[in-house]
Amino acid sequence: MLLGHLSRKVGWADLQVIRVVIVLLIFGPGRLPEMMGHLGKGLQEFKKGLREPPEVDAPAKNPTPPAEAKRET
């Protein structure tokens, strides 16, 4: 019974294997390590951004007015 074998439920591991095969077919084995490296660096930067407080720019001592606010003499 061929249909009995095909009708089983697809598990988590099966989906992971299918994803890996699709990624390899689309991008190829040569580019995959480069992509994973960029993904890892991006995750590191994201986590770093979550840990550090936001940088607030100090206001300028002598701010220049916008061009629209300047009066012509």
mmCIF file of the N, C-alpha and C atoms, coordinates in Angstrom:
data_MODEL
# 
_entry.id   MODEL 
# 
loop_
_atom_site.group_PDB 
_atom_site.id 
_atom_site.type_symbol 
_atom_site.label_atom_id 
_atom_site.label_alt_id 
_atom_site.label_comp_id 
_atom_site.label_asym_id 
_atom_site.label_entity_id 
_atom_site.label_seq_id 
_atom_site.pdbx_PDB_ins_code 
_atom_site.Cartn_x 
_atom_site.Cartn_y 
_atom_site.Cartn_z 
_atom_site.occupancy 
_atom_site.B_iso_or_equiv 
_atom_site.pdbx_formal_charge 
_atom_site.auth_seq_id 
_atom_site.auth_comp_id 
_atom_site.auth_asym_id 
_atom_site.auth_atom_id 
_atom_site.pdbx_PDB_model_num 
ATOM 1   N N  . MET A 1 1  ? 0.812  -1.172 0.000  1.00 0.00 ? 1  MET A N  1 
ATOM 2   C CA . MET A 1 1  ? 0.000  0.000  0.000  1.00 0.00 ? 1  MET A CA 1 
ATOM 3   C C  . MET A 1 1  ? 0.867  1.252  0.000  1.00 0.00 ? 1  MET A C  1 
ATOM 4   N N  . LEU A 1 2  ? 1.041  1.808  -1.128 1.00 0.00 ? 2  LEU A N  1 
ATOM 5   C CA . LEU A 1 2  ? 1.845  3.015  -1.288 1.00 0.00 ? 2  LEU A CA 1 
ATOM 6   C C  . LEU A 1 2  ? 1.167  4.230  -0.665 1.00 0.00 ? 2  LEU A C  1 
ATOM 7   N N  . LEU A 1 3  ? -0.137 4.330  -0.758 1.00 0.00 ? 3  LEU A N  1 
ATOM 8   C CA . LEU A 1 3  ? -0.849 5.468  -0.204 1.00 0.00 ? 3  LEU A CA 1 
ATOM 9   C C  . LEU A 1 3  ? -0.797 5.499  1.320  1.00 0.00 ? 3  LEU A C  1 
ATOM 10  N N  . GLY A 1 4  ? -0.747 4.365  1.968  1.00 0.00 ? 4  GLY A N  1 
ATOM 11  C CA . GLY A 1 4  ? -0.658 4.320  3.423  1.00 0.00 ? 4  GLY A CA 1 
ATOM 12  C C  . GLY A 1 4  ? 0.631  4.945  3.911  1.00 0.00 ? 4  GLY A C  1 
ATOM 13  N N  . HIS A 1 5  ? 1.721  4.762  3.181  1.00 0.00 ? 5  HIS A N  1 
ATOM 14  C CA . HIS A 1 5  ? 3.005  5.346  3.553  1.00 0.00 ? 5  HIS A CA 1 
ATOM 15  C C  . HIS A 1 5  ? 3.012  6.853  3.318  1.00 0.00 ? 5  HIS A C  1 
ATOM 16  N N  . LEU A 1 6  ? 2.390  7.318  2.264  1.00 0.00 ? 6  LEU A N  1 
ATOM 17  C CA . LEU A 1 6  ? 2.383  8.734  1.936  1.00 0.00 ? 6  LEU A CA 1 
ATOM 18  C C  . LEU A 1 6  ? 1.403  9.532  2.788  1.00 0.00 ? 6  LEU A C  1 
ATOM 19  N N  . SER A 1 7  ? 0.446  8.868  3.407  1.00 0.00 ? 7  SER A N  1 
ATOM 20  C CA . SER A 1 7  ? -0.560 9.604  4.164  1.00 0.00 ? 7  SER A CA 1 
ATOM 21  C C  . SER A 1 7  ? -0.151 9.845  5.616  1.00 0.00 ? 7  SER A C  1 
ATOM 22  N N  . ARG A 1 8  ? 1.061  9.480  5.991  1.00 0.00 ? 8  ARG A N  1 
ATOM 23  C CA . ARG A 1 8  ? 1.475  9.713  7.385  1.00 0.00 ? 8  ARG A CA 1 
ATOM 24  C C  . ARG A 1 8  ? 1.661  11.203 7.616  1.00 0.00 ? 8  ARG A C  1 
ATOM 25  N N  . LYS A 1 9  ? 1.640  11.590 8.880  1.00 0.00 ? 9  LYS A N  1 
ATOM 26  C CA . LYS A 1 9  ? 1.757  12.998 9.210  1.00 0.00 ? 9  LYS A CA 1 
ATOM 27  C C  . LYS A 1 9  ? 3.196  13.467 9.012  1.00 0.00 ? 9  LYS A C  1 
ATOM 28  N N  . VAL A 1 10 ? 3.334  14.701 8.558  1.00 0.00 ? 10 VAL A N  1 
ATOM 29  C CA . VAL A 1 10 ? 4.649  15.295 8.352  1.00 0.00 ? 10 VAL A CA 1 
ATOM 30  C C  . VAL A 1 10 ? 5.046  15.953 9.664  1.00 0.00 ? 10 VAL A C  1 
ATOM 31  N N  . GLY A 1 11 ? 6.207  15.560 10.174 1.00 0.00 ? 11 GLY A N  1 
ATOM 32  C CA . GLY A 1 11 ? 6.664  16.076 11.456 1.00 0.00 ? 11 GLY A CA 1 
ATOM 33  C C  . GLY A 1 11 ? 7.595  17.267 11.301 1.00 0.00 ? 11 GLY A C  1 
ATOM 34  N N  . TRP A 1 12 ? 8.055  17.762 12.451 1.00 0.00 ? 12 TRP A N  1 
ATOM 35  C CA . TRP A 1 12 ? 8.938  18.917 12.497 1.00 0.00 ? 12 TRP A CA 1 
ATOM 36  C C  . TRP A 1 12 ? 10.258 18.630 11.785 1.00 0.00 ? 12 TRP A C  1 
ATOM 37  N N  . ALA A 1 13 ? 10.841 17.477 12.019 1.00 0.00 ? 13 ALA A N  1 
ATOM 38  C CA . ALA A 1 13 ? 12.118 17.127 11.394 1.00 0.00 ? 13 ALA A CA 1 
ATOM 39  C C  . ALA A 1 13 ? 11.977 17.015 9.872  1.00 0.00 ? 13 ALA A C  1 
ATOM 40  N N  . ASP A 1 14 ? 10.864 16.489 9.425  1.00 0.00 ? 14 ASP A N  1 
ATOM 41  C CA . ASP A 1 14 ? 10.628 16.377 7.980  1.00 0.00 ? 14 ASP A CA 1 
ATOM 42  C C  . ASP A 1 14 ? 10.580 17.753 7.329  1.00 0.00 ? 14 ASP A C  1 
ATOM 43  N N  . LEU A 1 15 ? 9.927  18.694 7.992  1.00 0.00 ? 15 LEU A N  1 
ATOM 44  C CA . LEU A 1 15 ? 9.846  20.048 7.447  1.00 0.00 ? 15 LEU A CA 1 
ATOM 45  C C  . LEU A 1 15 ? 11.218 20.711 7.399  1.00 0.00 ? 15 LEU A C  1 
ATOM 46  N N  . GLN A 1 16 ? 12.048 20.450 8.395  1.00 0.00 ? 16 GLN A N  1 
ATOM 47  C CA . GLN A 1 16 ? 13.396 21.016 8.403  1.00 0.00 ? 16 GLN A CA 1 
ATOM 48  C C  . GLN A 1 16 ? 14.226 20.476 7.237  1.00 0.00 ? 16 GLN A C  1 
ATOM 49  N N  . VAL A 1 17 ? 14.110 19.203 6.969  1.00 0.00 ? 17 VAL A N  1 
ATOM 50  C CA . VAL A 1 17 ? 14.843 18.605 5.848  1.00 0.00 ? 17 VAL A CA 1 
ATOM 51  C C  . VAL A 1 17 ? 14.370 19.208 4.535  1.00 0.00 ? 17 VAL A C  1 
ATOM 52  N N  . ILE A 1 18 ? 13.066 19.380 4.388  1.00 0.00 ? 18 ILE A N  1 
ATOM 53  C CA . ILE A 1 18 ? 12.529 19.969 3.162  1.00 0.00 ? 18 ILE A CA 1 
ATOM 54  C C  . ILE A 1 18 ? 13.035 21.400 2.999  1.00 0.00 ? 18 ILE A C  1 
ATOM 55  N N  . ARG A 1 19 ? 13.074 22.170 4.090  1.00 0.00 ? 19 ARG A N  1 
ATOM 56  C CA . ARG A 1 19 ? 13.573 23.547 4.020  1.00 0.00 ? 19 ARG A CA 1 
ATOM 57  C C  . ARG A 1 19 ? 15.031 23.593 3.599  1.00 0.00 ? 19 ARG A C  1 
ATOM 58  N N  . VAL A 1 20 ? 15.852 22.719 4.159  1.00 0.00 ? 20 VAL A N  1 
ATOM 59  C CA . VAL A 1 20 ? 17.275 22.699 3.815  1.00 0.00 ? 20 VAL A CA 1 
ATOM 60  C C  . VAL A 1 20 ? 17.467 22.362 2.340  1.00 0.00 ? 20 VAL A C  1 
ATOM 61  N N  . VAL A 1 21 ? 16.719 21.414 1.843  1.00 0.00 ? 21 VAL A N  1 
ATOM 62  C CA . VAL A 1 21 ? 16.827 21.034 0.433  1.00 0.00 ? 21 VAL A CA 1 
ATOM 63  C C  . VAL A 1 21 ? 16.413 22.198 -0.463 1.00 0.00 ? 21 VAL A C  1 
ATOM 64  N N  . ILE A 1 22 ? 15.351 22.885 -0.117 1.00 0.00 ? 22 ILE A N  1 
ATOM 65  C CA . ILE A 1 22 ? 14.894 24.021 -0.933 1.00 0.00 ? 22 ILE A CA 1 
ATOM 66  C C  . ILE A 1 22 ? 15.930 25.135 -0.923 1.00 0.00 ? 22 ILE A C  1 
ATOM 67  N N  . VAL A 1 23 ? 16.494 25.449 0.244  1.00 0.00 ? 23 VAL A N  1 
ATOM 68  C CA . VAL A 1 23 ? 17.508 26.505 0.333  1.00 0.00 ? 23 VAL A CA 1 
ATOM 69  C C  . VAL A 1 23 ? 18.736 26.130 -0.486 1.00 0.00 ? 23 VAL A C  1 
ATOM 70  N N  . LEU A 1 24 ? 19.157 24.873 -0.424 1.00 0.00 ? 24 LEU A N  1 
ATOM 71  C CA . LEU A 1 24 ? 20.311 24.440 -1.211 1.00 0.00 ? 24 LEU A CA 1 
ATOM 72  C C  . LEU A 1 24 ? 20.037 24.525 -2.706 1.00 0.00 ? 24 LEU A C  1 
ATOM 73  N N  . LEU A 1 25 ? 18.831 24.211 -3.104 1.00 0.00 ? 25 LEU A N  1 
ATOM 74  C CA . LEU A 1 25 ? 18.495 24.293 -4.528 1.00 0.00 ? 25 LEU A CA 1 
ATOM 75  C C  . LEU A 1 25 ? 18.451 25.739 -5.013 1.00 0.00 ? 25 LEU A C  1 
ATOM 76  N N  . ILE A 1 26 ? 17.974 26.642 -4.179 1.00 0.00 ? 26 ILE A N  1 
ATOM 77  C CA . ILE A 1 26 ? 17.846 28.040 -4.595 1.00 0.00 ? 26 ILE A CA 1 
ATOM 78  C C  . ILE A 1 26 ? 19.192 28.747 -4.595 1.00 0.00 ? 26 ILE A C  1 
ATOM 79  N N  . PHE A 1 27 ? 19.939 28.639 -3.489 1.00 0.00 ? 27 PHE A N  1 
ATOM 80  C CA . PHE A 1 27 ? 21.153 29.425 -3.340 1.00 0.00 ? 27 PHE A CA 1 
ATOM 81  C C  . PHE A 1 27 ? 22.431 28.654 -3.666 1.00 0.00 ? 27 PHE A C  1 
ATOM 82  N N  . GLY A 1 28 ? 22.411 27.363 -3.604 1.00 0.00 ? 28 GLY A N  1 
ATOM 83  C CA . GLY A 1 28 ? 23.598 26.571 -3.892 1.00 0.00 ? 28 GLY A CA 1 
ATOM 84  C C  . GLY A 1 28 ? 24.492 26.412 -2.668 1.00 0.00 ? 28 GLY A C  1 
ATOM 85  N N  . PRO A 1 29 ? 25.315 25.383 -2.656 1.00 0.00 ? 29 PRO A N  1 
ATOM 86  C CA . PRO A 1 29 ? 26.148 25.114 -1.480 1.00 0.00 ? 29 PRO A CA 1 
ATOM 87  C C  . PRO A 1 29 ? 27.287 26.108 -1.297 1.00 0.00 ? 29 PRO A C  1 
ATOM 88  N N  . GLY A 1 30 ? 27.697 26.809 -2.334 1.00 0.00 ? 30 GLY A N  1 
ATOM 89  C CA . GLY A 1 30 ? 28.806 27.745 -2.218 1.00 0.00 ? 30 GLY A CA 1 
ATOM 90  C C  . GLY A 1 30 ? 28.437 29.038 -1.507 1.00 0.00 ? 30 GLY A C  1 
ATOM 91  N N  . ARG A 1 31 ? 27.219 29.481 -1.675 1.00 0.00 ? 31 ARG A N  1 
ATOM 92  C CA . ARG A 1 31 ? 26.792 30.753 -1.108 1.00 0.00 ? 31 ARG A CA 1 
ATOM 93  C C  . ARG A 1 31 ? 26.169 30.604 0.276  1.00 0.00 ? 31 ARG A C  1 
ATOM 94  N N  . LEU A 1 32 ? 25.808 29.398 0.653  1.00 0.00 ? 32 LEU A N  1 
ATOM 95  C CA . LEU A 1 32 ? 25.131 29.161 1.914  1.00 0.00 ? 32 LEU A CA 1 
ATOM 96  C C  . LEU A 1 32 ? 25.962 29.567 3.137  1.00 0.00 ? 32 LEU A C  1 
ATOM 97  N N  . PRO A 1 33 ? 27.262 29.231 3.234  1.00 0.00 ? 33 PRO A N  1 
ATOM 98  C CA . PRO A 1 33 ? 28.040 29.680 4.403  1.00 0.00 ? 33 PRO A CA 1 
ATOM 99  C C  . PRO A 1 33 ? 28.133 31.201 4.509  1.00 0.00 ? 33 PRO A C  1 
ATOM 100 N N  . GLU A 1 34 ? 28.235 31.885 3.382  1.00 0.00 ? 34 GLU A N  1 
ATOM 101 C CA . GLU A 1 34 ? 28.280 33.346 3.385  1.00 0.00 ? 34 GLU A CA 1 
ATOM 102 C C  . GLU A 1 34 ? 26.977 33.926 3.940  1.00 0.00 ? 34 GLU A C  1 
ATOM 103 N N  . MET A 1 35 ? 25.860 33.368 3.509  1.00 0.00 ? 35 MET A N  1 
ATOM 104 C CA . MET A 1 35 ? 24.561 33.843 3.980  1.00 0.00 ? 35 MET A CA 1 
ATOM 105 C C  . MET A 1 35 ? 24.391 33.597 5.468  1.00 0.00 ? 35 MET A C  1 
ATOM 106 N N  . MET A 1 36 ? 24.822 32.443 5.949  1.00 0.00 ? 36 MET A N  1 
ATOM 107 C CA . MET A 1 36 ? 24.697 32.133 7.371  1.00 0.00 ? 36 MET A CA 1 
ATOM 108 C C  . MET A 1 36 ? 25.596 33.048 8.207  1.00 0.00 ? 36 MET A C  1 
ATOM 109 N N  . GLY A 1 37 ? 26.754 33.413 7.666  1.00 0.00 ? 37 GLY A N  1 
ATOM 110 C CA . GLY A 1 37 ? 27.645 34.342 8.364  1.00 0.00 ? 37 GLY A CA 1 
ATOM 111 C C  . GLY A 1 37 ? 27.012 35.711 8.508  1.00 0.00 ? 37 GLY A C  1 
ATOM 112 N N  . HIS A 1 38 ? 26.371 36.188 7.447  1.00 0.00 ? 38 HIS A N  1 
ATOM 113 C CA . HIS A 1 38 ? 25.690 37.478 7.502  1.00 0.00 ? 38 HIS A CA 1 
ATOM 114 C C  . HIS A 1 38 ? 24.503 37.425 8.468  1.00 0.00 ? 38 HIS A C  1 
ATOM 115 N N  . LEU A 1 39 ? 23.814 36.306 8.482  1.00 0.00 ? 39 LEU A N  1 
ATOM 116 C CA . LEU A 1 39 ? 22.687 36.149 9.395  1.00 0.00 ? 39 LEU A CA 1 
ATOM 117 C C  . LEU A 1 39 ? 23.168 36.175 10.843 1.00 0.00 ? 39 LEU A C  1 
ATOM 118 N N  . GLY A 1 40 ? 24.283 35.501 11.124 1.00 0.00 ? 40 GLY A N  1 
ATOM 119 C CA . GLY A 1 40 ? 24.837 35.500 12.473 1.00 0.00 ? 40 GLY A CA 1 
ATOM 120 C C  . GLY A 1 40 ? 25.288 36.877 12.922 1.00 0.00 ? 40 GLY A C  1 
ATOM 121 N N  . LYS A 1 41 ? 25.932 37.619 12.020 1.00 0.00 ? 41 LYS A N  1 
ATOM 122 C CA . LYS A 1 41 ? 26.366 38.986 12.356 1.00 0.00 ? 41 LYS A CA 1 
ATOM 123 C C  . LYS A 1 41 ? 25.160 39.882 12.610 1.00 0.00 ? 41 LYS A C  1 
ATOM 124 N N  . GLY A 1 42 ? 24.127 39.713 11.835 1.00 0.00 ? 42 GLY A N  1 
ATOM 125 C CA . GLY A 1 42 ? 22.921 40.510 12.035 1.00 0.00 ? 42 GLY A CA 1 
ATOM 126 C C  . GLY A 1 42 ? 22.264 40.220 13.378 1.00 0.00 ? 42 GLY A C  1 
ATOM 127 N N  . LEU A 1 43 ? 22.221 38.948 13.764 1.00 0.00 ? 43 LEU A N  1 
ATOM 128 C CA . LEU A 1 43 ? 21.655 38.601 15.067 1.00 0.00 ? 43 LEU A CA 1 
ATOM 129 C C  . LEU A 1 43 ? 22.497 39.147 16.207 1.00 0.00 ? 43 LEU A C  1 
ATOM 130 N N  . GLN A 1 44 ? 23.822 39.129 16.055 1.00 0.00 ? 44 GLN A N  1 
ATOM 131 C CA . GLN A 1 44 ? 24.697 39.687 17.085 1.00 0.00 ? 44 GLN A CA 1 
ATOM 132 C C  . GLN A 1 44 ? 24.456 41.184 17.241 1.00 0.00 ? 44 GLN A C  1 
ATOM 133 N N  . GLU A 1 45 ? 24.333 41.906 16.129 1.00 0.00 ? 45 GLU A N  1 
ATOM 134 C CA . GLU A 1 45 ? 24.077 43.344 16.187 1.00 0.00 ? 45 GLU A CA 1 
ATOM 135 C C  . GLU A 1 45 ? 22.714 43.637 16.819 1.00 0.00 ? 45 GLU A C  1 
ATOM 136 N N  . PHE A 1 46 ? 21.735 42.801 16.518 1.00 0.00 ? 46 PHE A N  1 
ATOM 137 C CA . PHE A 1 46 ? 20.406 42.983 17.090 1.00 0.00 ? 46 PHE A CA 1 
ATOM 138 C C  . PHE A 1 46 ? 20.440 42.800 18.602 1.00 0.00 ? 46 PHE A C  1 
ATOM 139 N N  . LYS A 1 47 ? 21.090 41.737 19.063 1.00 0.00 ? 47 LYS A N  1 
ATOM 140 C CA . LYS A 1 47 ? 21.199 41.495 20.500 1.00 0.00 ? 47 LYS A CA 1 
ATOM 141 C C  . LYS A 1 47 ? 21.994 42.596 21.191 1.00 0.00 ? 47 LYS A C  1 
ATOM 142 N N  . LYS A 1 48 ? 23.041 43.079 20.529 1.00 0.00 ? 48 LYS A N  1 
ATOM 143 C CA . LYS A 1 48 ? 23.840 44.173 21.077 1.00 0.00 ? 48 LYS A CA 1 
ATOM 144 C C  . LYS A 1 48 ? 22.971 45.419 21.229 1.00 0.00 ? 48 LYS A C  1 
ATOM 145 N N  . GLY A 1 49 ? 22.141 45.690 20.262 1.00 0.00 ? 49 GLY A N  1 
ATOM 146 C CA . GLY A 1 49 ? 21.249 46.837 20.317 1.00 0.00 ? 49 GLY A CA 1 
ATOM 147 C C  . GLY A 1 49 ? 20.220 46.718 21.429 1.00 0.00 ? 49 GLY A C  1 
ATOM 148 N N  . LEU A 1 50 ? 19.812 45.502 21.748 1.00 0.00 ? 50 LEU A N  1 
ATOM 149 C CA . LEU A 1 50 ? 18.864 45.316 22.839 1.00 0.00 ? 50 LEU A CA 1 
ATOM 150 C C  . LEU A 1 50 ? 19.514 45.545 24.198 1.00 0.00 ? 50 LEU A C  1 
ATOM 151 N N  . ARG A 1 51 ? 20.788 45.212 24.326 1.00 0.00 ? 51 ARG A N  1 
ATOM 152 C CA . ARG A 1 51 ? 21.489 45.353 25.605 1.00 0.00 ? 51 ARG A CA 1 
ATOM 153 C C  . ARG A 1 51 ? 21.902 46.787 25.884 1.00 0.00 ? 51 ARG A C  1 
ATOM 154 N N  . GLU A 1 52 ? 22.305 47.520 24.870 1.00 0.00 ? 52 GLU A N  1 
ATOM 155 C CA . GLU A 1 52 ? 22.822 48.876 25.064 1.00 0.00 ? 52 GLU A CA 1 
ATOM 156 C C  . GLU A 1 52 ? 21.679 49.894 25.114 1.00 0.00 ? 52 GLU A C  1 
ATOM 157 N N  . PRO A 1 53 ? 21.841 50.925 25.963 1.00 0.00 ? 53 PRO A N  1 
ATOM 158 C CA . PRO A 1 53 ? 20.811 51.971 25.968 1.00 0.00 ? 53 PRO A CA 1 
ATOM 159 C C  . PRO A 1 53 ? 20.892 52.785 24.677 1.00 0.00 ? 53 PRO A C  1 
ATOM 160 N N  . PRO A 1 54 ? 19.798 53.392 24.275 1.00 0.00 ? 54 PRO A N  1 
ATOM 161 C CA . PRO A 1 54 ? 19.826 54.175 23.027 1.00 0.00 ? 54 PRO A CA 1 
ATOM 162 C C  . PRO A 1 54 ? 20.723 55.396 23.176 1.00 0.00 ? 54 PRO A C  1 
ATOM 163 N N  . GLU A 1 55 ? 21.415 55.714 22.101 1.00 0.00 ? 55 GLU A N  1 
ATOM 164 C CA . GLU A 1 55 ? 22.285 56.882 22.099 1.00 0.00 ? 55 GLU A CA 1 
ATOM 165 C C  . GLU A 1 55 ? 21.451 58.121 21.813 1.00 0.00 ? 55 GLU A C  1 
ATOM 166 N N  . VAL A 1 56 ? 21.601 59.114 22.678 1.00 0.00 ? 56 VAL A N  1 
ATOM 167 C CA . VAL A 1 56 ? 20.867 60.356 22.506 1.00 0.00 ? 56 VAL A CA 1 
ATOM 168 C C  . VAL A 1 56 ? 21.868 61.431 22.112 1.00 0.00 ? 56 VAL A C  1 
ATOM 169 N N  . ASP A 1 57 ? 21.613 62.091 21.005 1.00 0.00 ? 57 ASP A N  1 
ATOM 170 C CA . ASP A 1 57 ? 22.500 63.157 20.548 1.00 0.00 ? 57 ASP A CA 1 
ATOM 171 C C  . ASP A 1 57 ? 22.322 64.375 21.445 1.00 0.00 ? 57 ASP A C  1 
ATOM 172 N N  . ALA A 1 58 ? 23.439 64.954 21.865 1.00 0.00 ? 58 ALA A N  1 
ATOM 173 C CA . ALA A 1 58 ? 23.388 66.173 22.682 1.00 0.00 ? 58 ALA A CA 1 
ATOM 174 C C  . ALA A 1 58 ? 22.990 67.345 21.791 1.00 0.00 ? 58 ALA A C  1 
ATOM 175 N N  . PRO A 1 59 ? 22.167 68.254 22.303 1.00 0.00 ? 59 PRO A N  1 
ATOM 176 C CA . PRO A 1 59 ? 21.771 69.406 21.477 1.00 0.00 ? 59 PRO A CA 1 
ATOM 177 C C  . PRO A 1 59 ? 22.975 70.304 21.213 1.00 0.00 ? 59 PRO A C  1 
ATOM 178 N N  . ALA A 1 60 ? 22.988 70.933 20.074 1.00 0.00 ? 60 ALA A N  1 
ATOM 179 C CA . ALA A 1 60 ? 24.087 71.821 19.691 1.00 0.00 ? 60 ALA A CA 1 
ATOM 180 C C  . ALA A 1 60 ? 24.066 73.078 20.553 1.00 0.00 ? 60 ALA A C  1 
ATOM 181 N N  . LYS A 1 61 ? 25.250 73.620 20.829 1.00 0.00 ? 61 LYS A N  1 
ATOM 182 C CA . LYS A 1 61 ? 25.341 74.821 21.670 1.00 0.00 ? 61 LYS A CA 1 
ATOM 183 C C  . LYS A 1 61 ? 24.782 76.040 20.953 1.00 0.00 ? 61 LYS A C  1 
ATOM 184 N N  . ASN A 1 62 ? 25.072 76.187 19.697 1.00 0.00 ? 62 ASN A N  1 
ATOM 185 C CA . ASN A 1 62 ? 24.573 77.304 18.896 1.00 0.00 ? 62 ASN A CA 1 
ATOM 186 C C  . ASN A 1 62 ? 23.811 76.741 17.693 1.00 0.00 ? 62 ASN A C  1 
ATOM 187 N N  . PRO A 1 63 ? 22.567 76.371 17.899 1.00 0.00 ? 63 PRO A N  1 
ATOM 188 C CA . PRO A 1 63 ? 21.836 75.770 16.773 1.00 0.00 ? 63 PRO A CA 1 
ATOM 189 C C  . PRO A 1 63 ? 21.568 76.807 15.693 1.00 0.00 ? 63 PRO A C  1 
ATOM 190 N N  . THR A 1 64 ? 21.657 76.369 14.474 1.00 0.00 ? 64 THR A N  1 
ATOM 191 C CA . THR A 1 64 ? 21.373 77.258 13.354 1.00 0.00 ? 64 THR A CA 1 
ATOM 192 C C  . THR A 1 64 ? 19.891 77.164 13.032 1.00 0.00 ? 64 THR A C  1 
ATOM 193 N N  . PRO A 1 65 ? 19.236 78.282 12.780 1.00 0.00 ? 65 PRO A N  1 
ATOM 194 C CA . PRO A 1 65 ? 17.801 78.233 12.467 1.00 0.00 ? 65 PRO A CA 1 
ATOM 195 C C  . PRO A 1 65 ? 17.592 77.616 11.087 1.00 0.00 ? 65 PRO A C  1 
ATOM 196 N N  . PRO A 1 66 ? 16.446 77.049 10.878 1.00 0.00 ? 66 PRO A N  1 
ATOM 197 C CA . PRO A 1 66 ? 16.145 76.485 9.561  1.00 0.00 ? 66 PRO A CA 1 
ATOM 198 C C  . PRO A 1 66 ? 16.133 77.567 8.487  1.00 0.00 ? 66 PRO A C  1 
ATOM 199 N N  . ALA A 1 67 ? 16.319 77.180 7.256  1.00 0.00 ? 67 ALA A N  1 
ATOM 200 C CA . ALA A 1 67 ? 16.383 78.128 6.142  1.00 0.00 ? 67 ALA A CA 1 
ATOM 201 C C  . ALA A 1 67 ? 15.074 78.902 6.004  1.00 0.00 ? 67 ALA A C  1 
ATOM 202 N N  . GLU A 1 68 ? 13.957 78.298 6.314  1.00 0.00 ? 68 GLU A N  1 
ATOM 203 C CA . GLU A 1 68 ? 12.666 78.949 6.167  1.00 0.00 ? 68 GLU A CA 1 
ATOM 204 C C  . GLU A 1 68 ? 12.489 80.062 7.207  1.00 0.00 ? 68 GLU A C  1 
ATOM 205 N N  . ALA A 1 69 ? 13.122 79.953 8.368  1.00 0.00 ? 69 ALA A N  1 
ATOM 206 C CA . ALA A 1 69 ? 12.930 80.915 9.441  1.00 0.00 ? 69 ALA A CA 1 
ATOM 207 C C  . ALA A 1 69 ? 13.825 82.145 9.286  1.00 0.00 ? 69 ALA A C  1 
ATOM 208 N N  . LYS A 1 70 ? 14.809 82.100 8.408  1.00 0.00 ? 70 LYS A N  1 
ATOM 209 C CA . LYS A 1 70 ? 15.705 83.232 8.207  1.00 0.00 ? 70 LYS A CA 1 
ATOM 210 C C  . LYS A 1 70 ? 14.967 84.353 7.471  1.00 0.00 ? 70 LYS A C  1 
ATOM 211 N N  . ARG A 1 71 ? 15.183 85.572 7.930  1.00 0.00 ? 71 ARG A N  1 
ATOM 212 C CA . ARG A 1 71 ? 14.550 86.723 7.265  1.00 0.00 ? 71 ARG A CA 1 
ATOM 213 C C  . ARG A 1 71 ? 15.566 87.375 6.330  1.00 0.00 ? 71 ARG A C  1 
ATOM 214 N N  . GLU A 1 72 ? 15.089 87.730 5.190  1.00 0.00 ? 72 GLU A N  1 
ATOM 215 C CA . GLU A 1 72 ? 15.972 88.414 4.239  1.00 0.00 ? 72 GLU A CA 1 
ATOM 216 C C  . GLU A 1 72 ? 15.946 89.907 4.531  1.00 0.00 ? 72 GLU A C  1 
ATOM 217 N N  . THR A 1 73 ? 17.109 90.554 4.525  1.00 0.00 ? 73 THR A N  1 
ATOM 218 C CA . THR A 1 73 ? 17.184 92.001 4.777  1.00 0.00 ? 73 THR A CA 1 
ATOM 219 C C  . THR A 1 73 ? 17.541 92.755 3.529  1.00 0.00 ? 73 THR A C  1 
# 
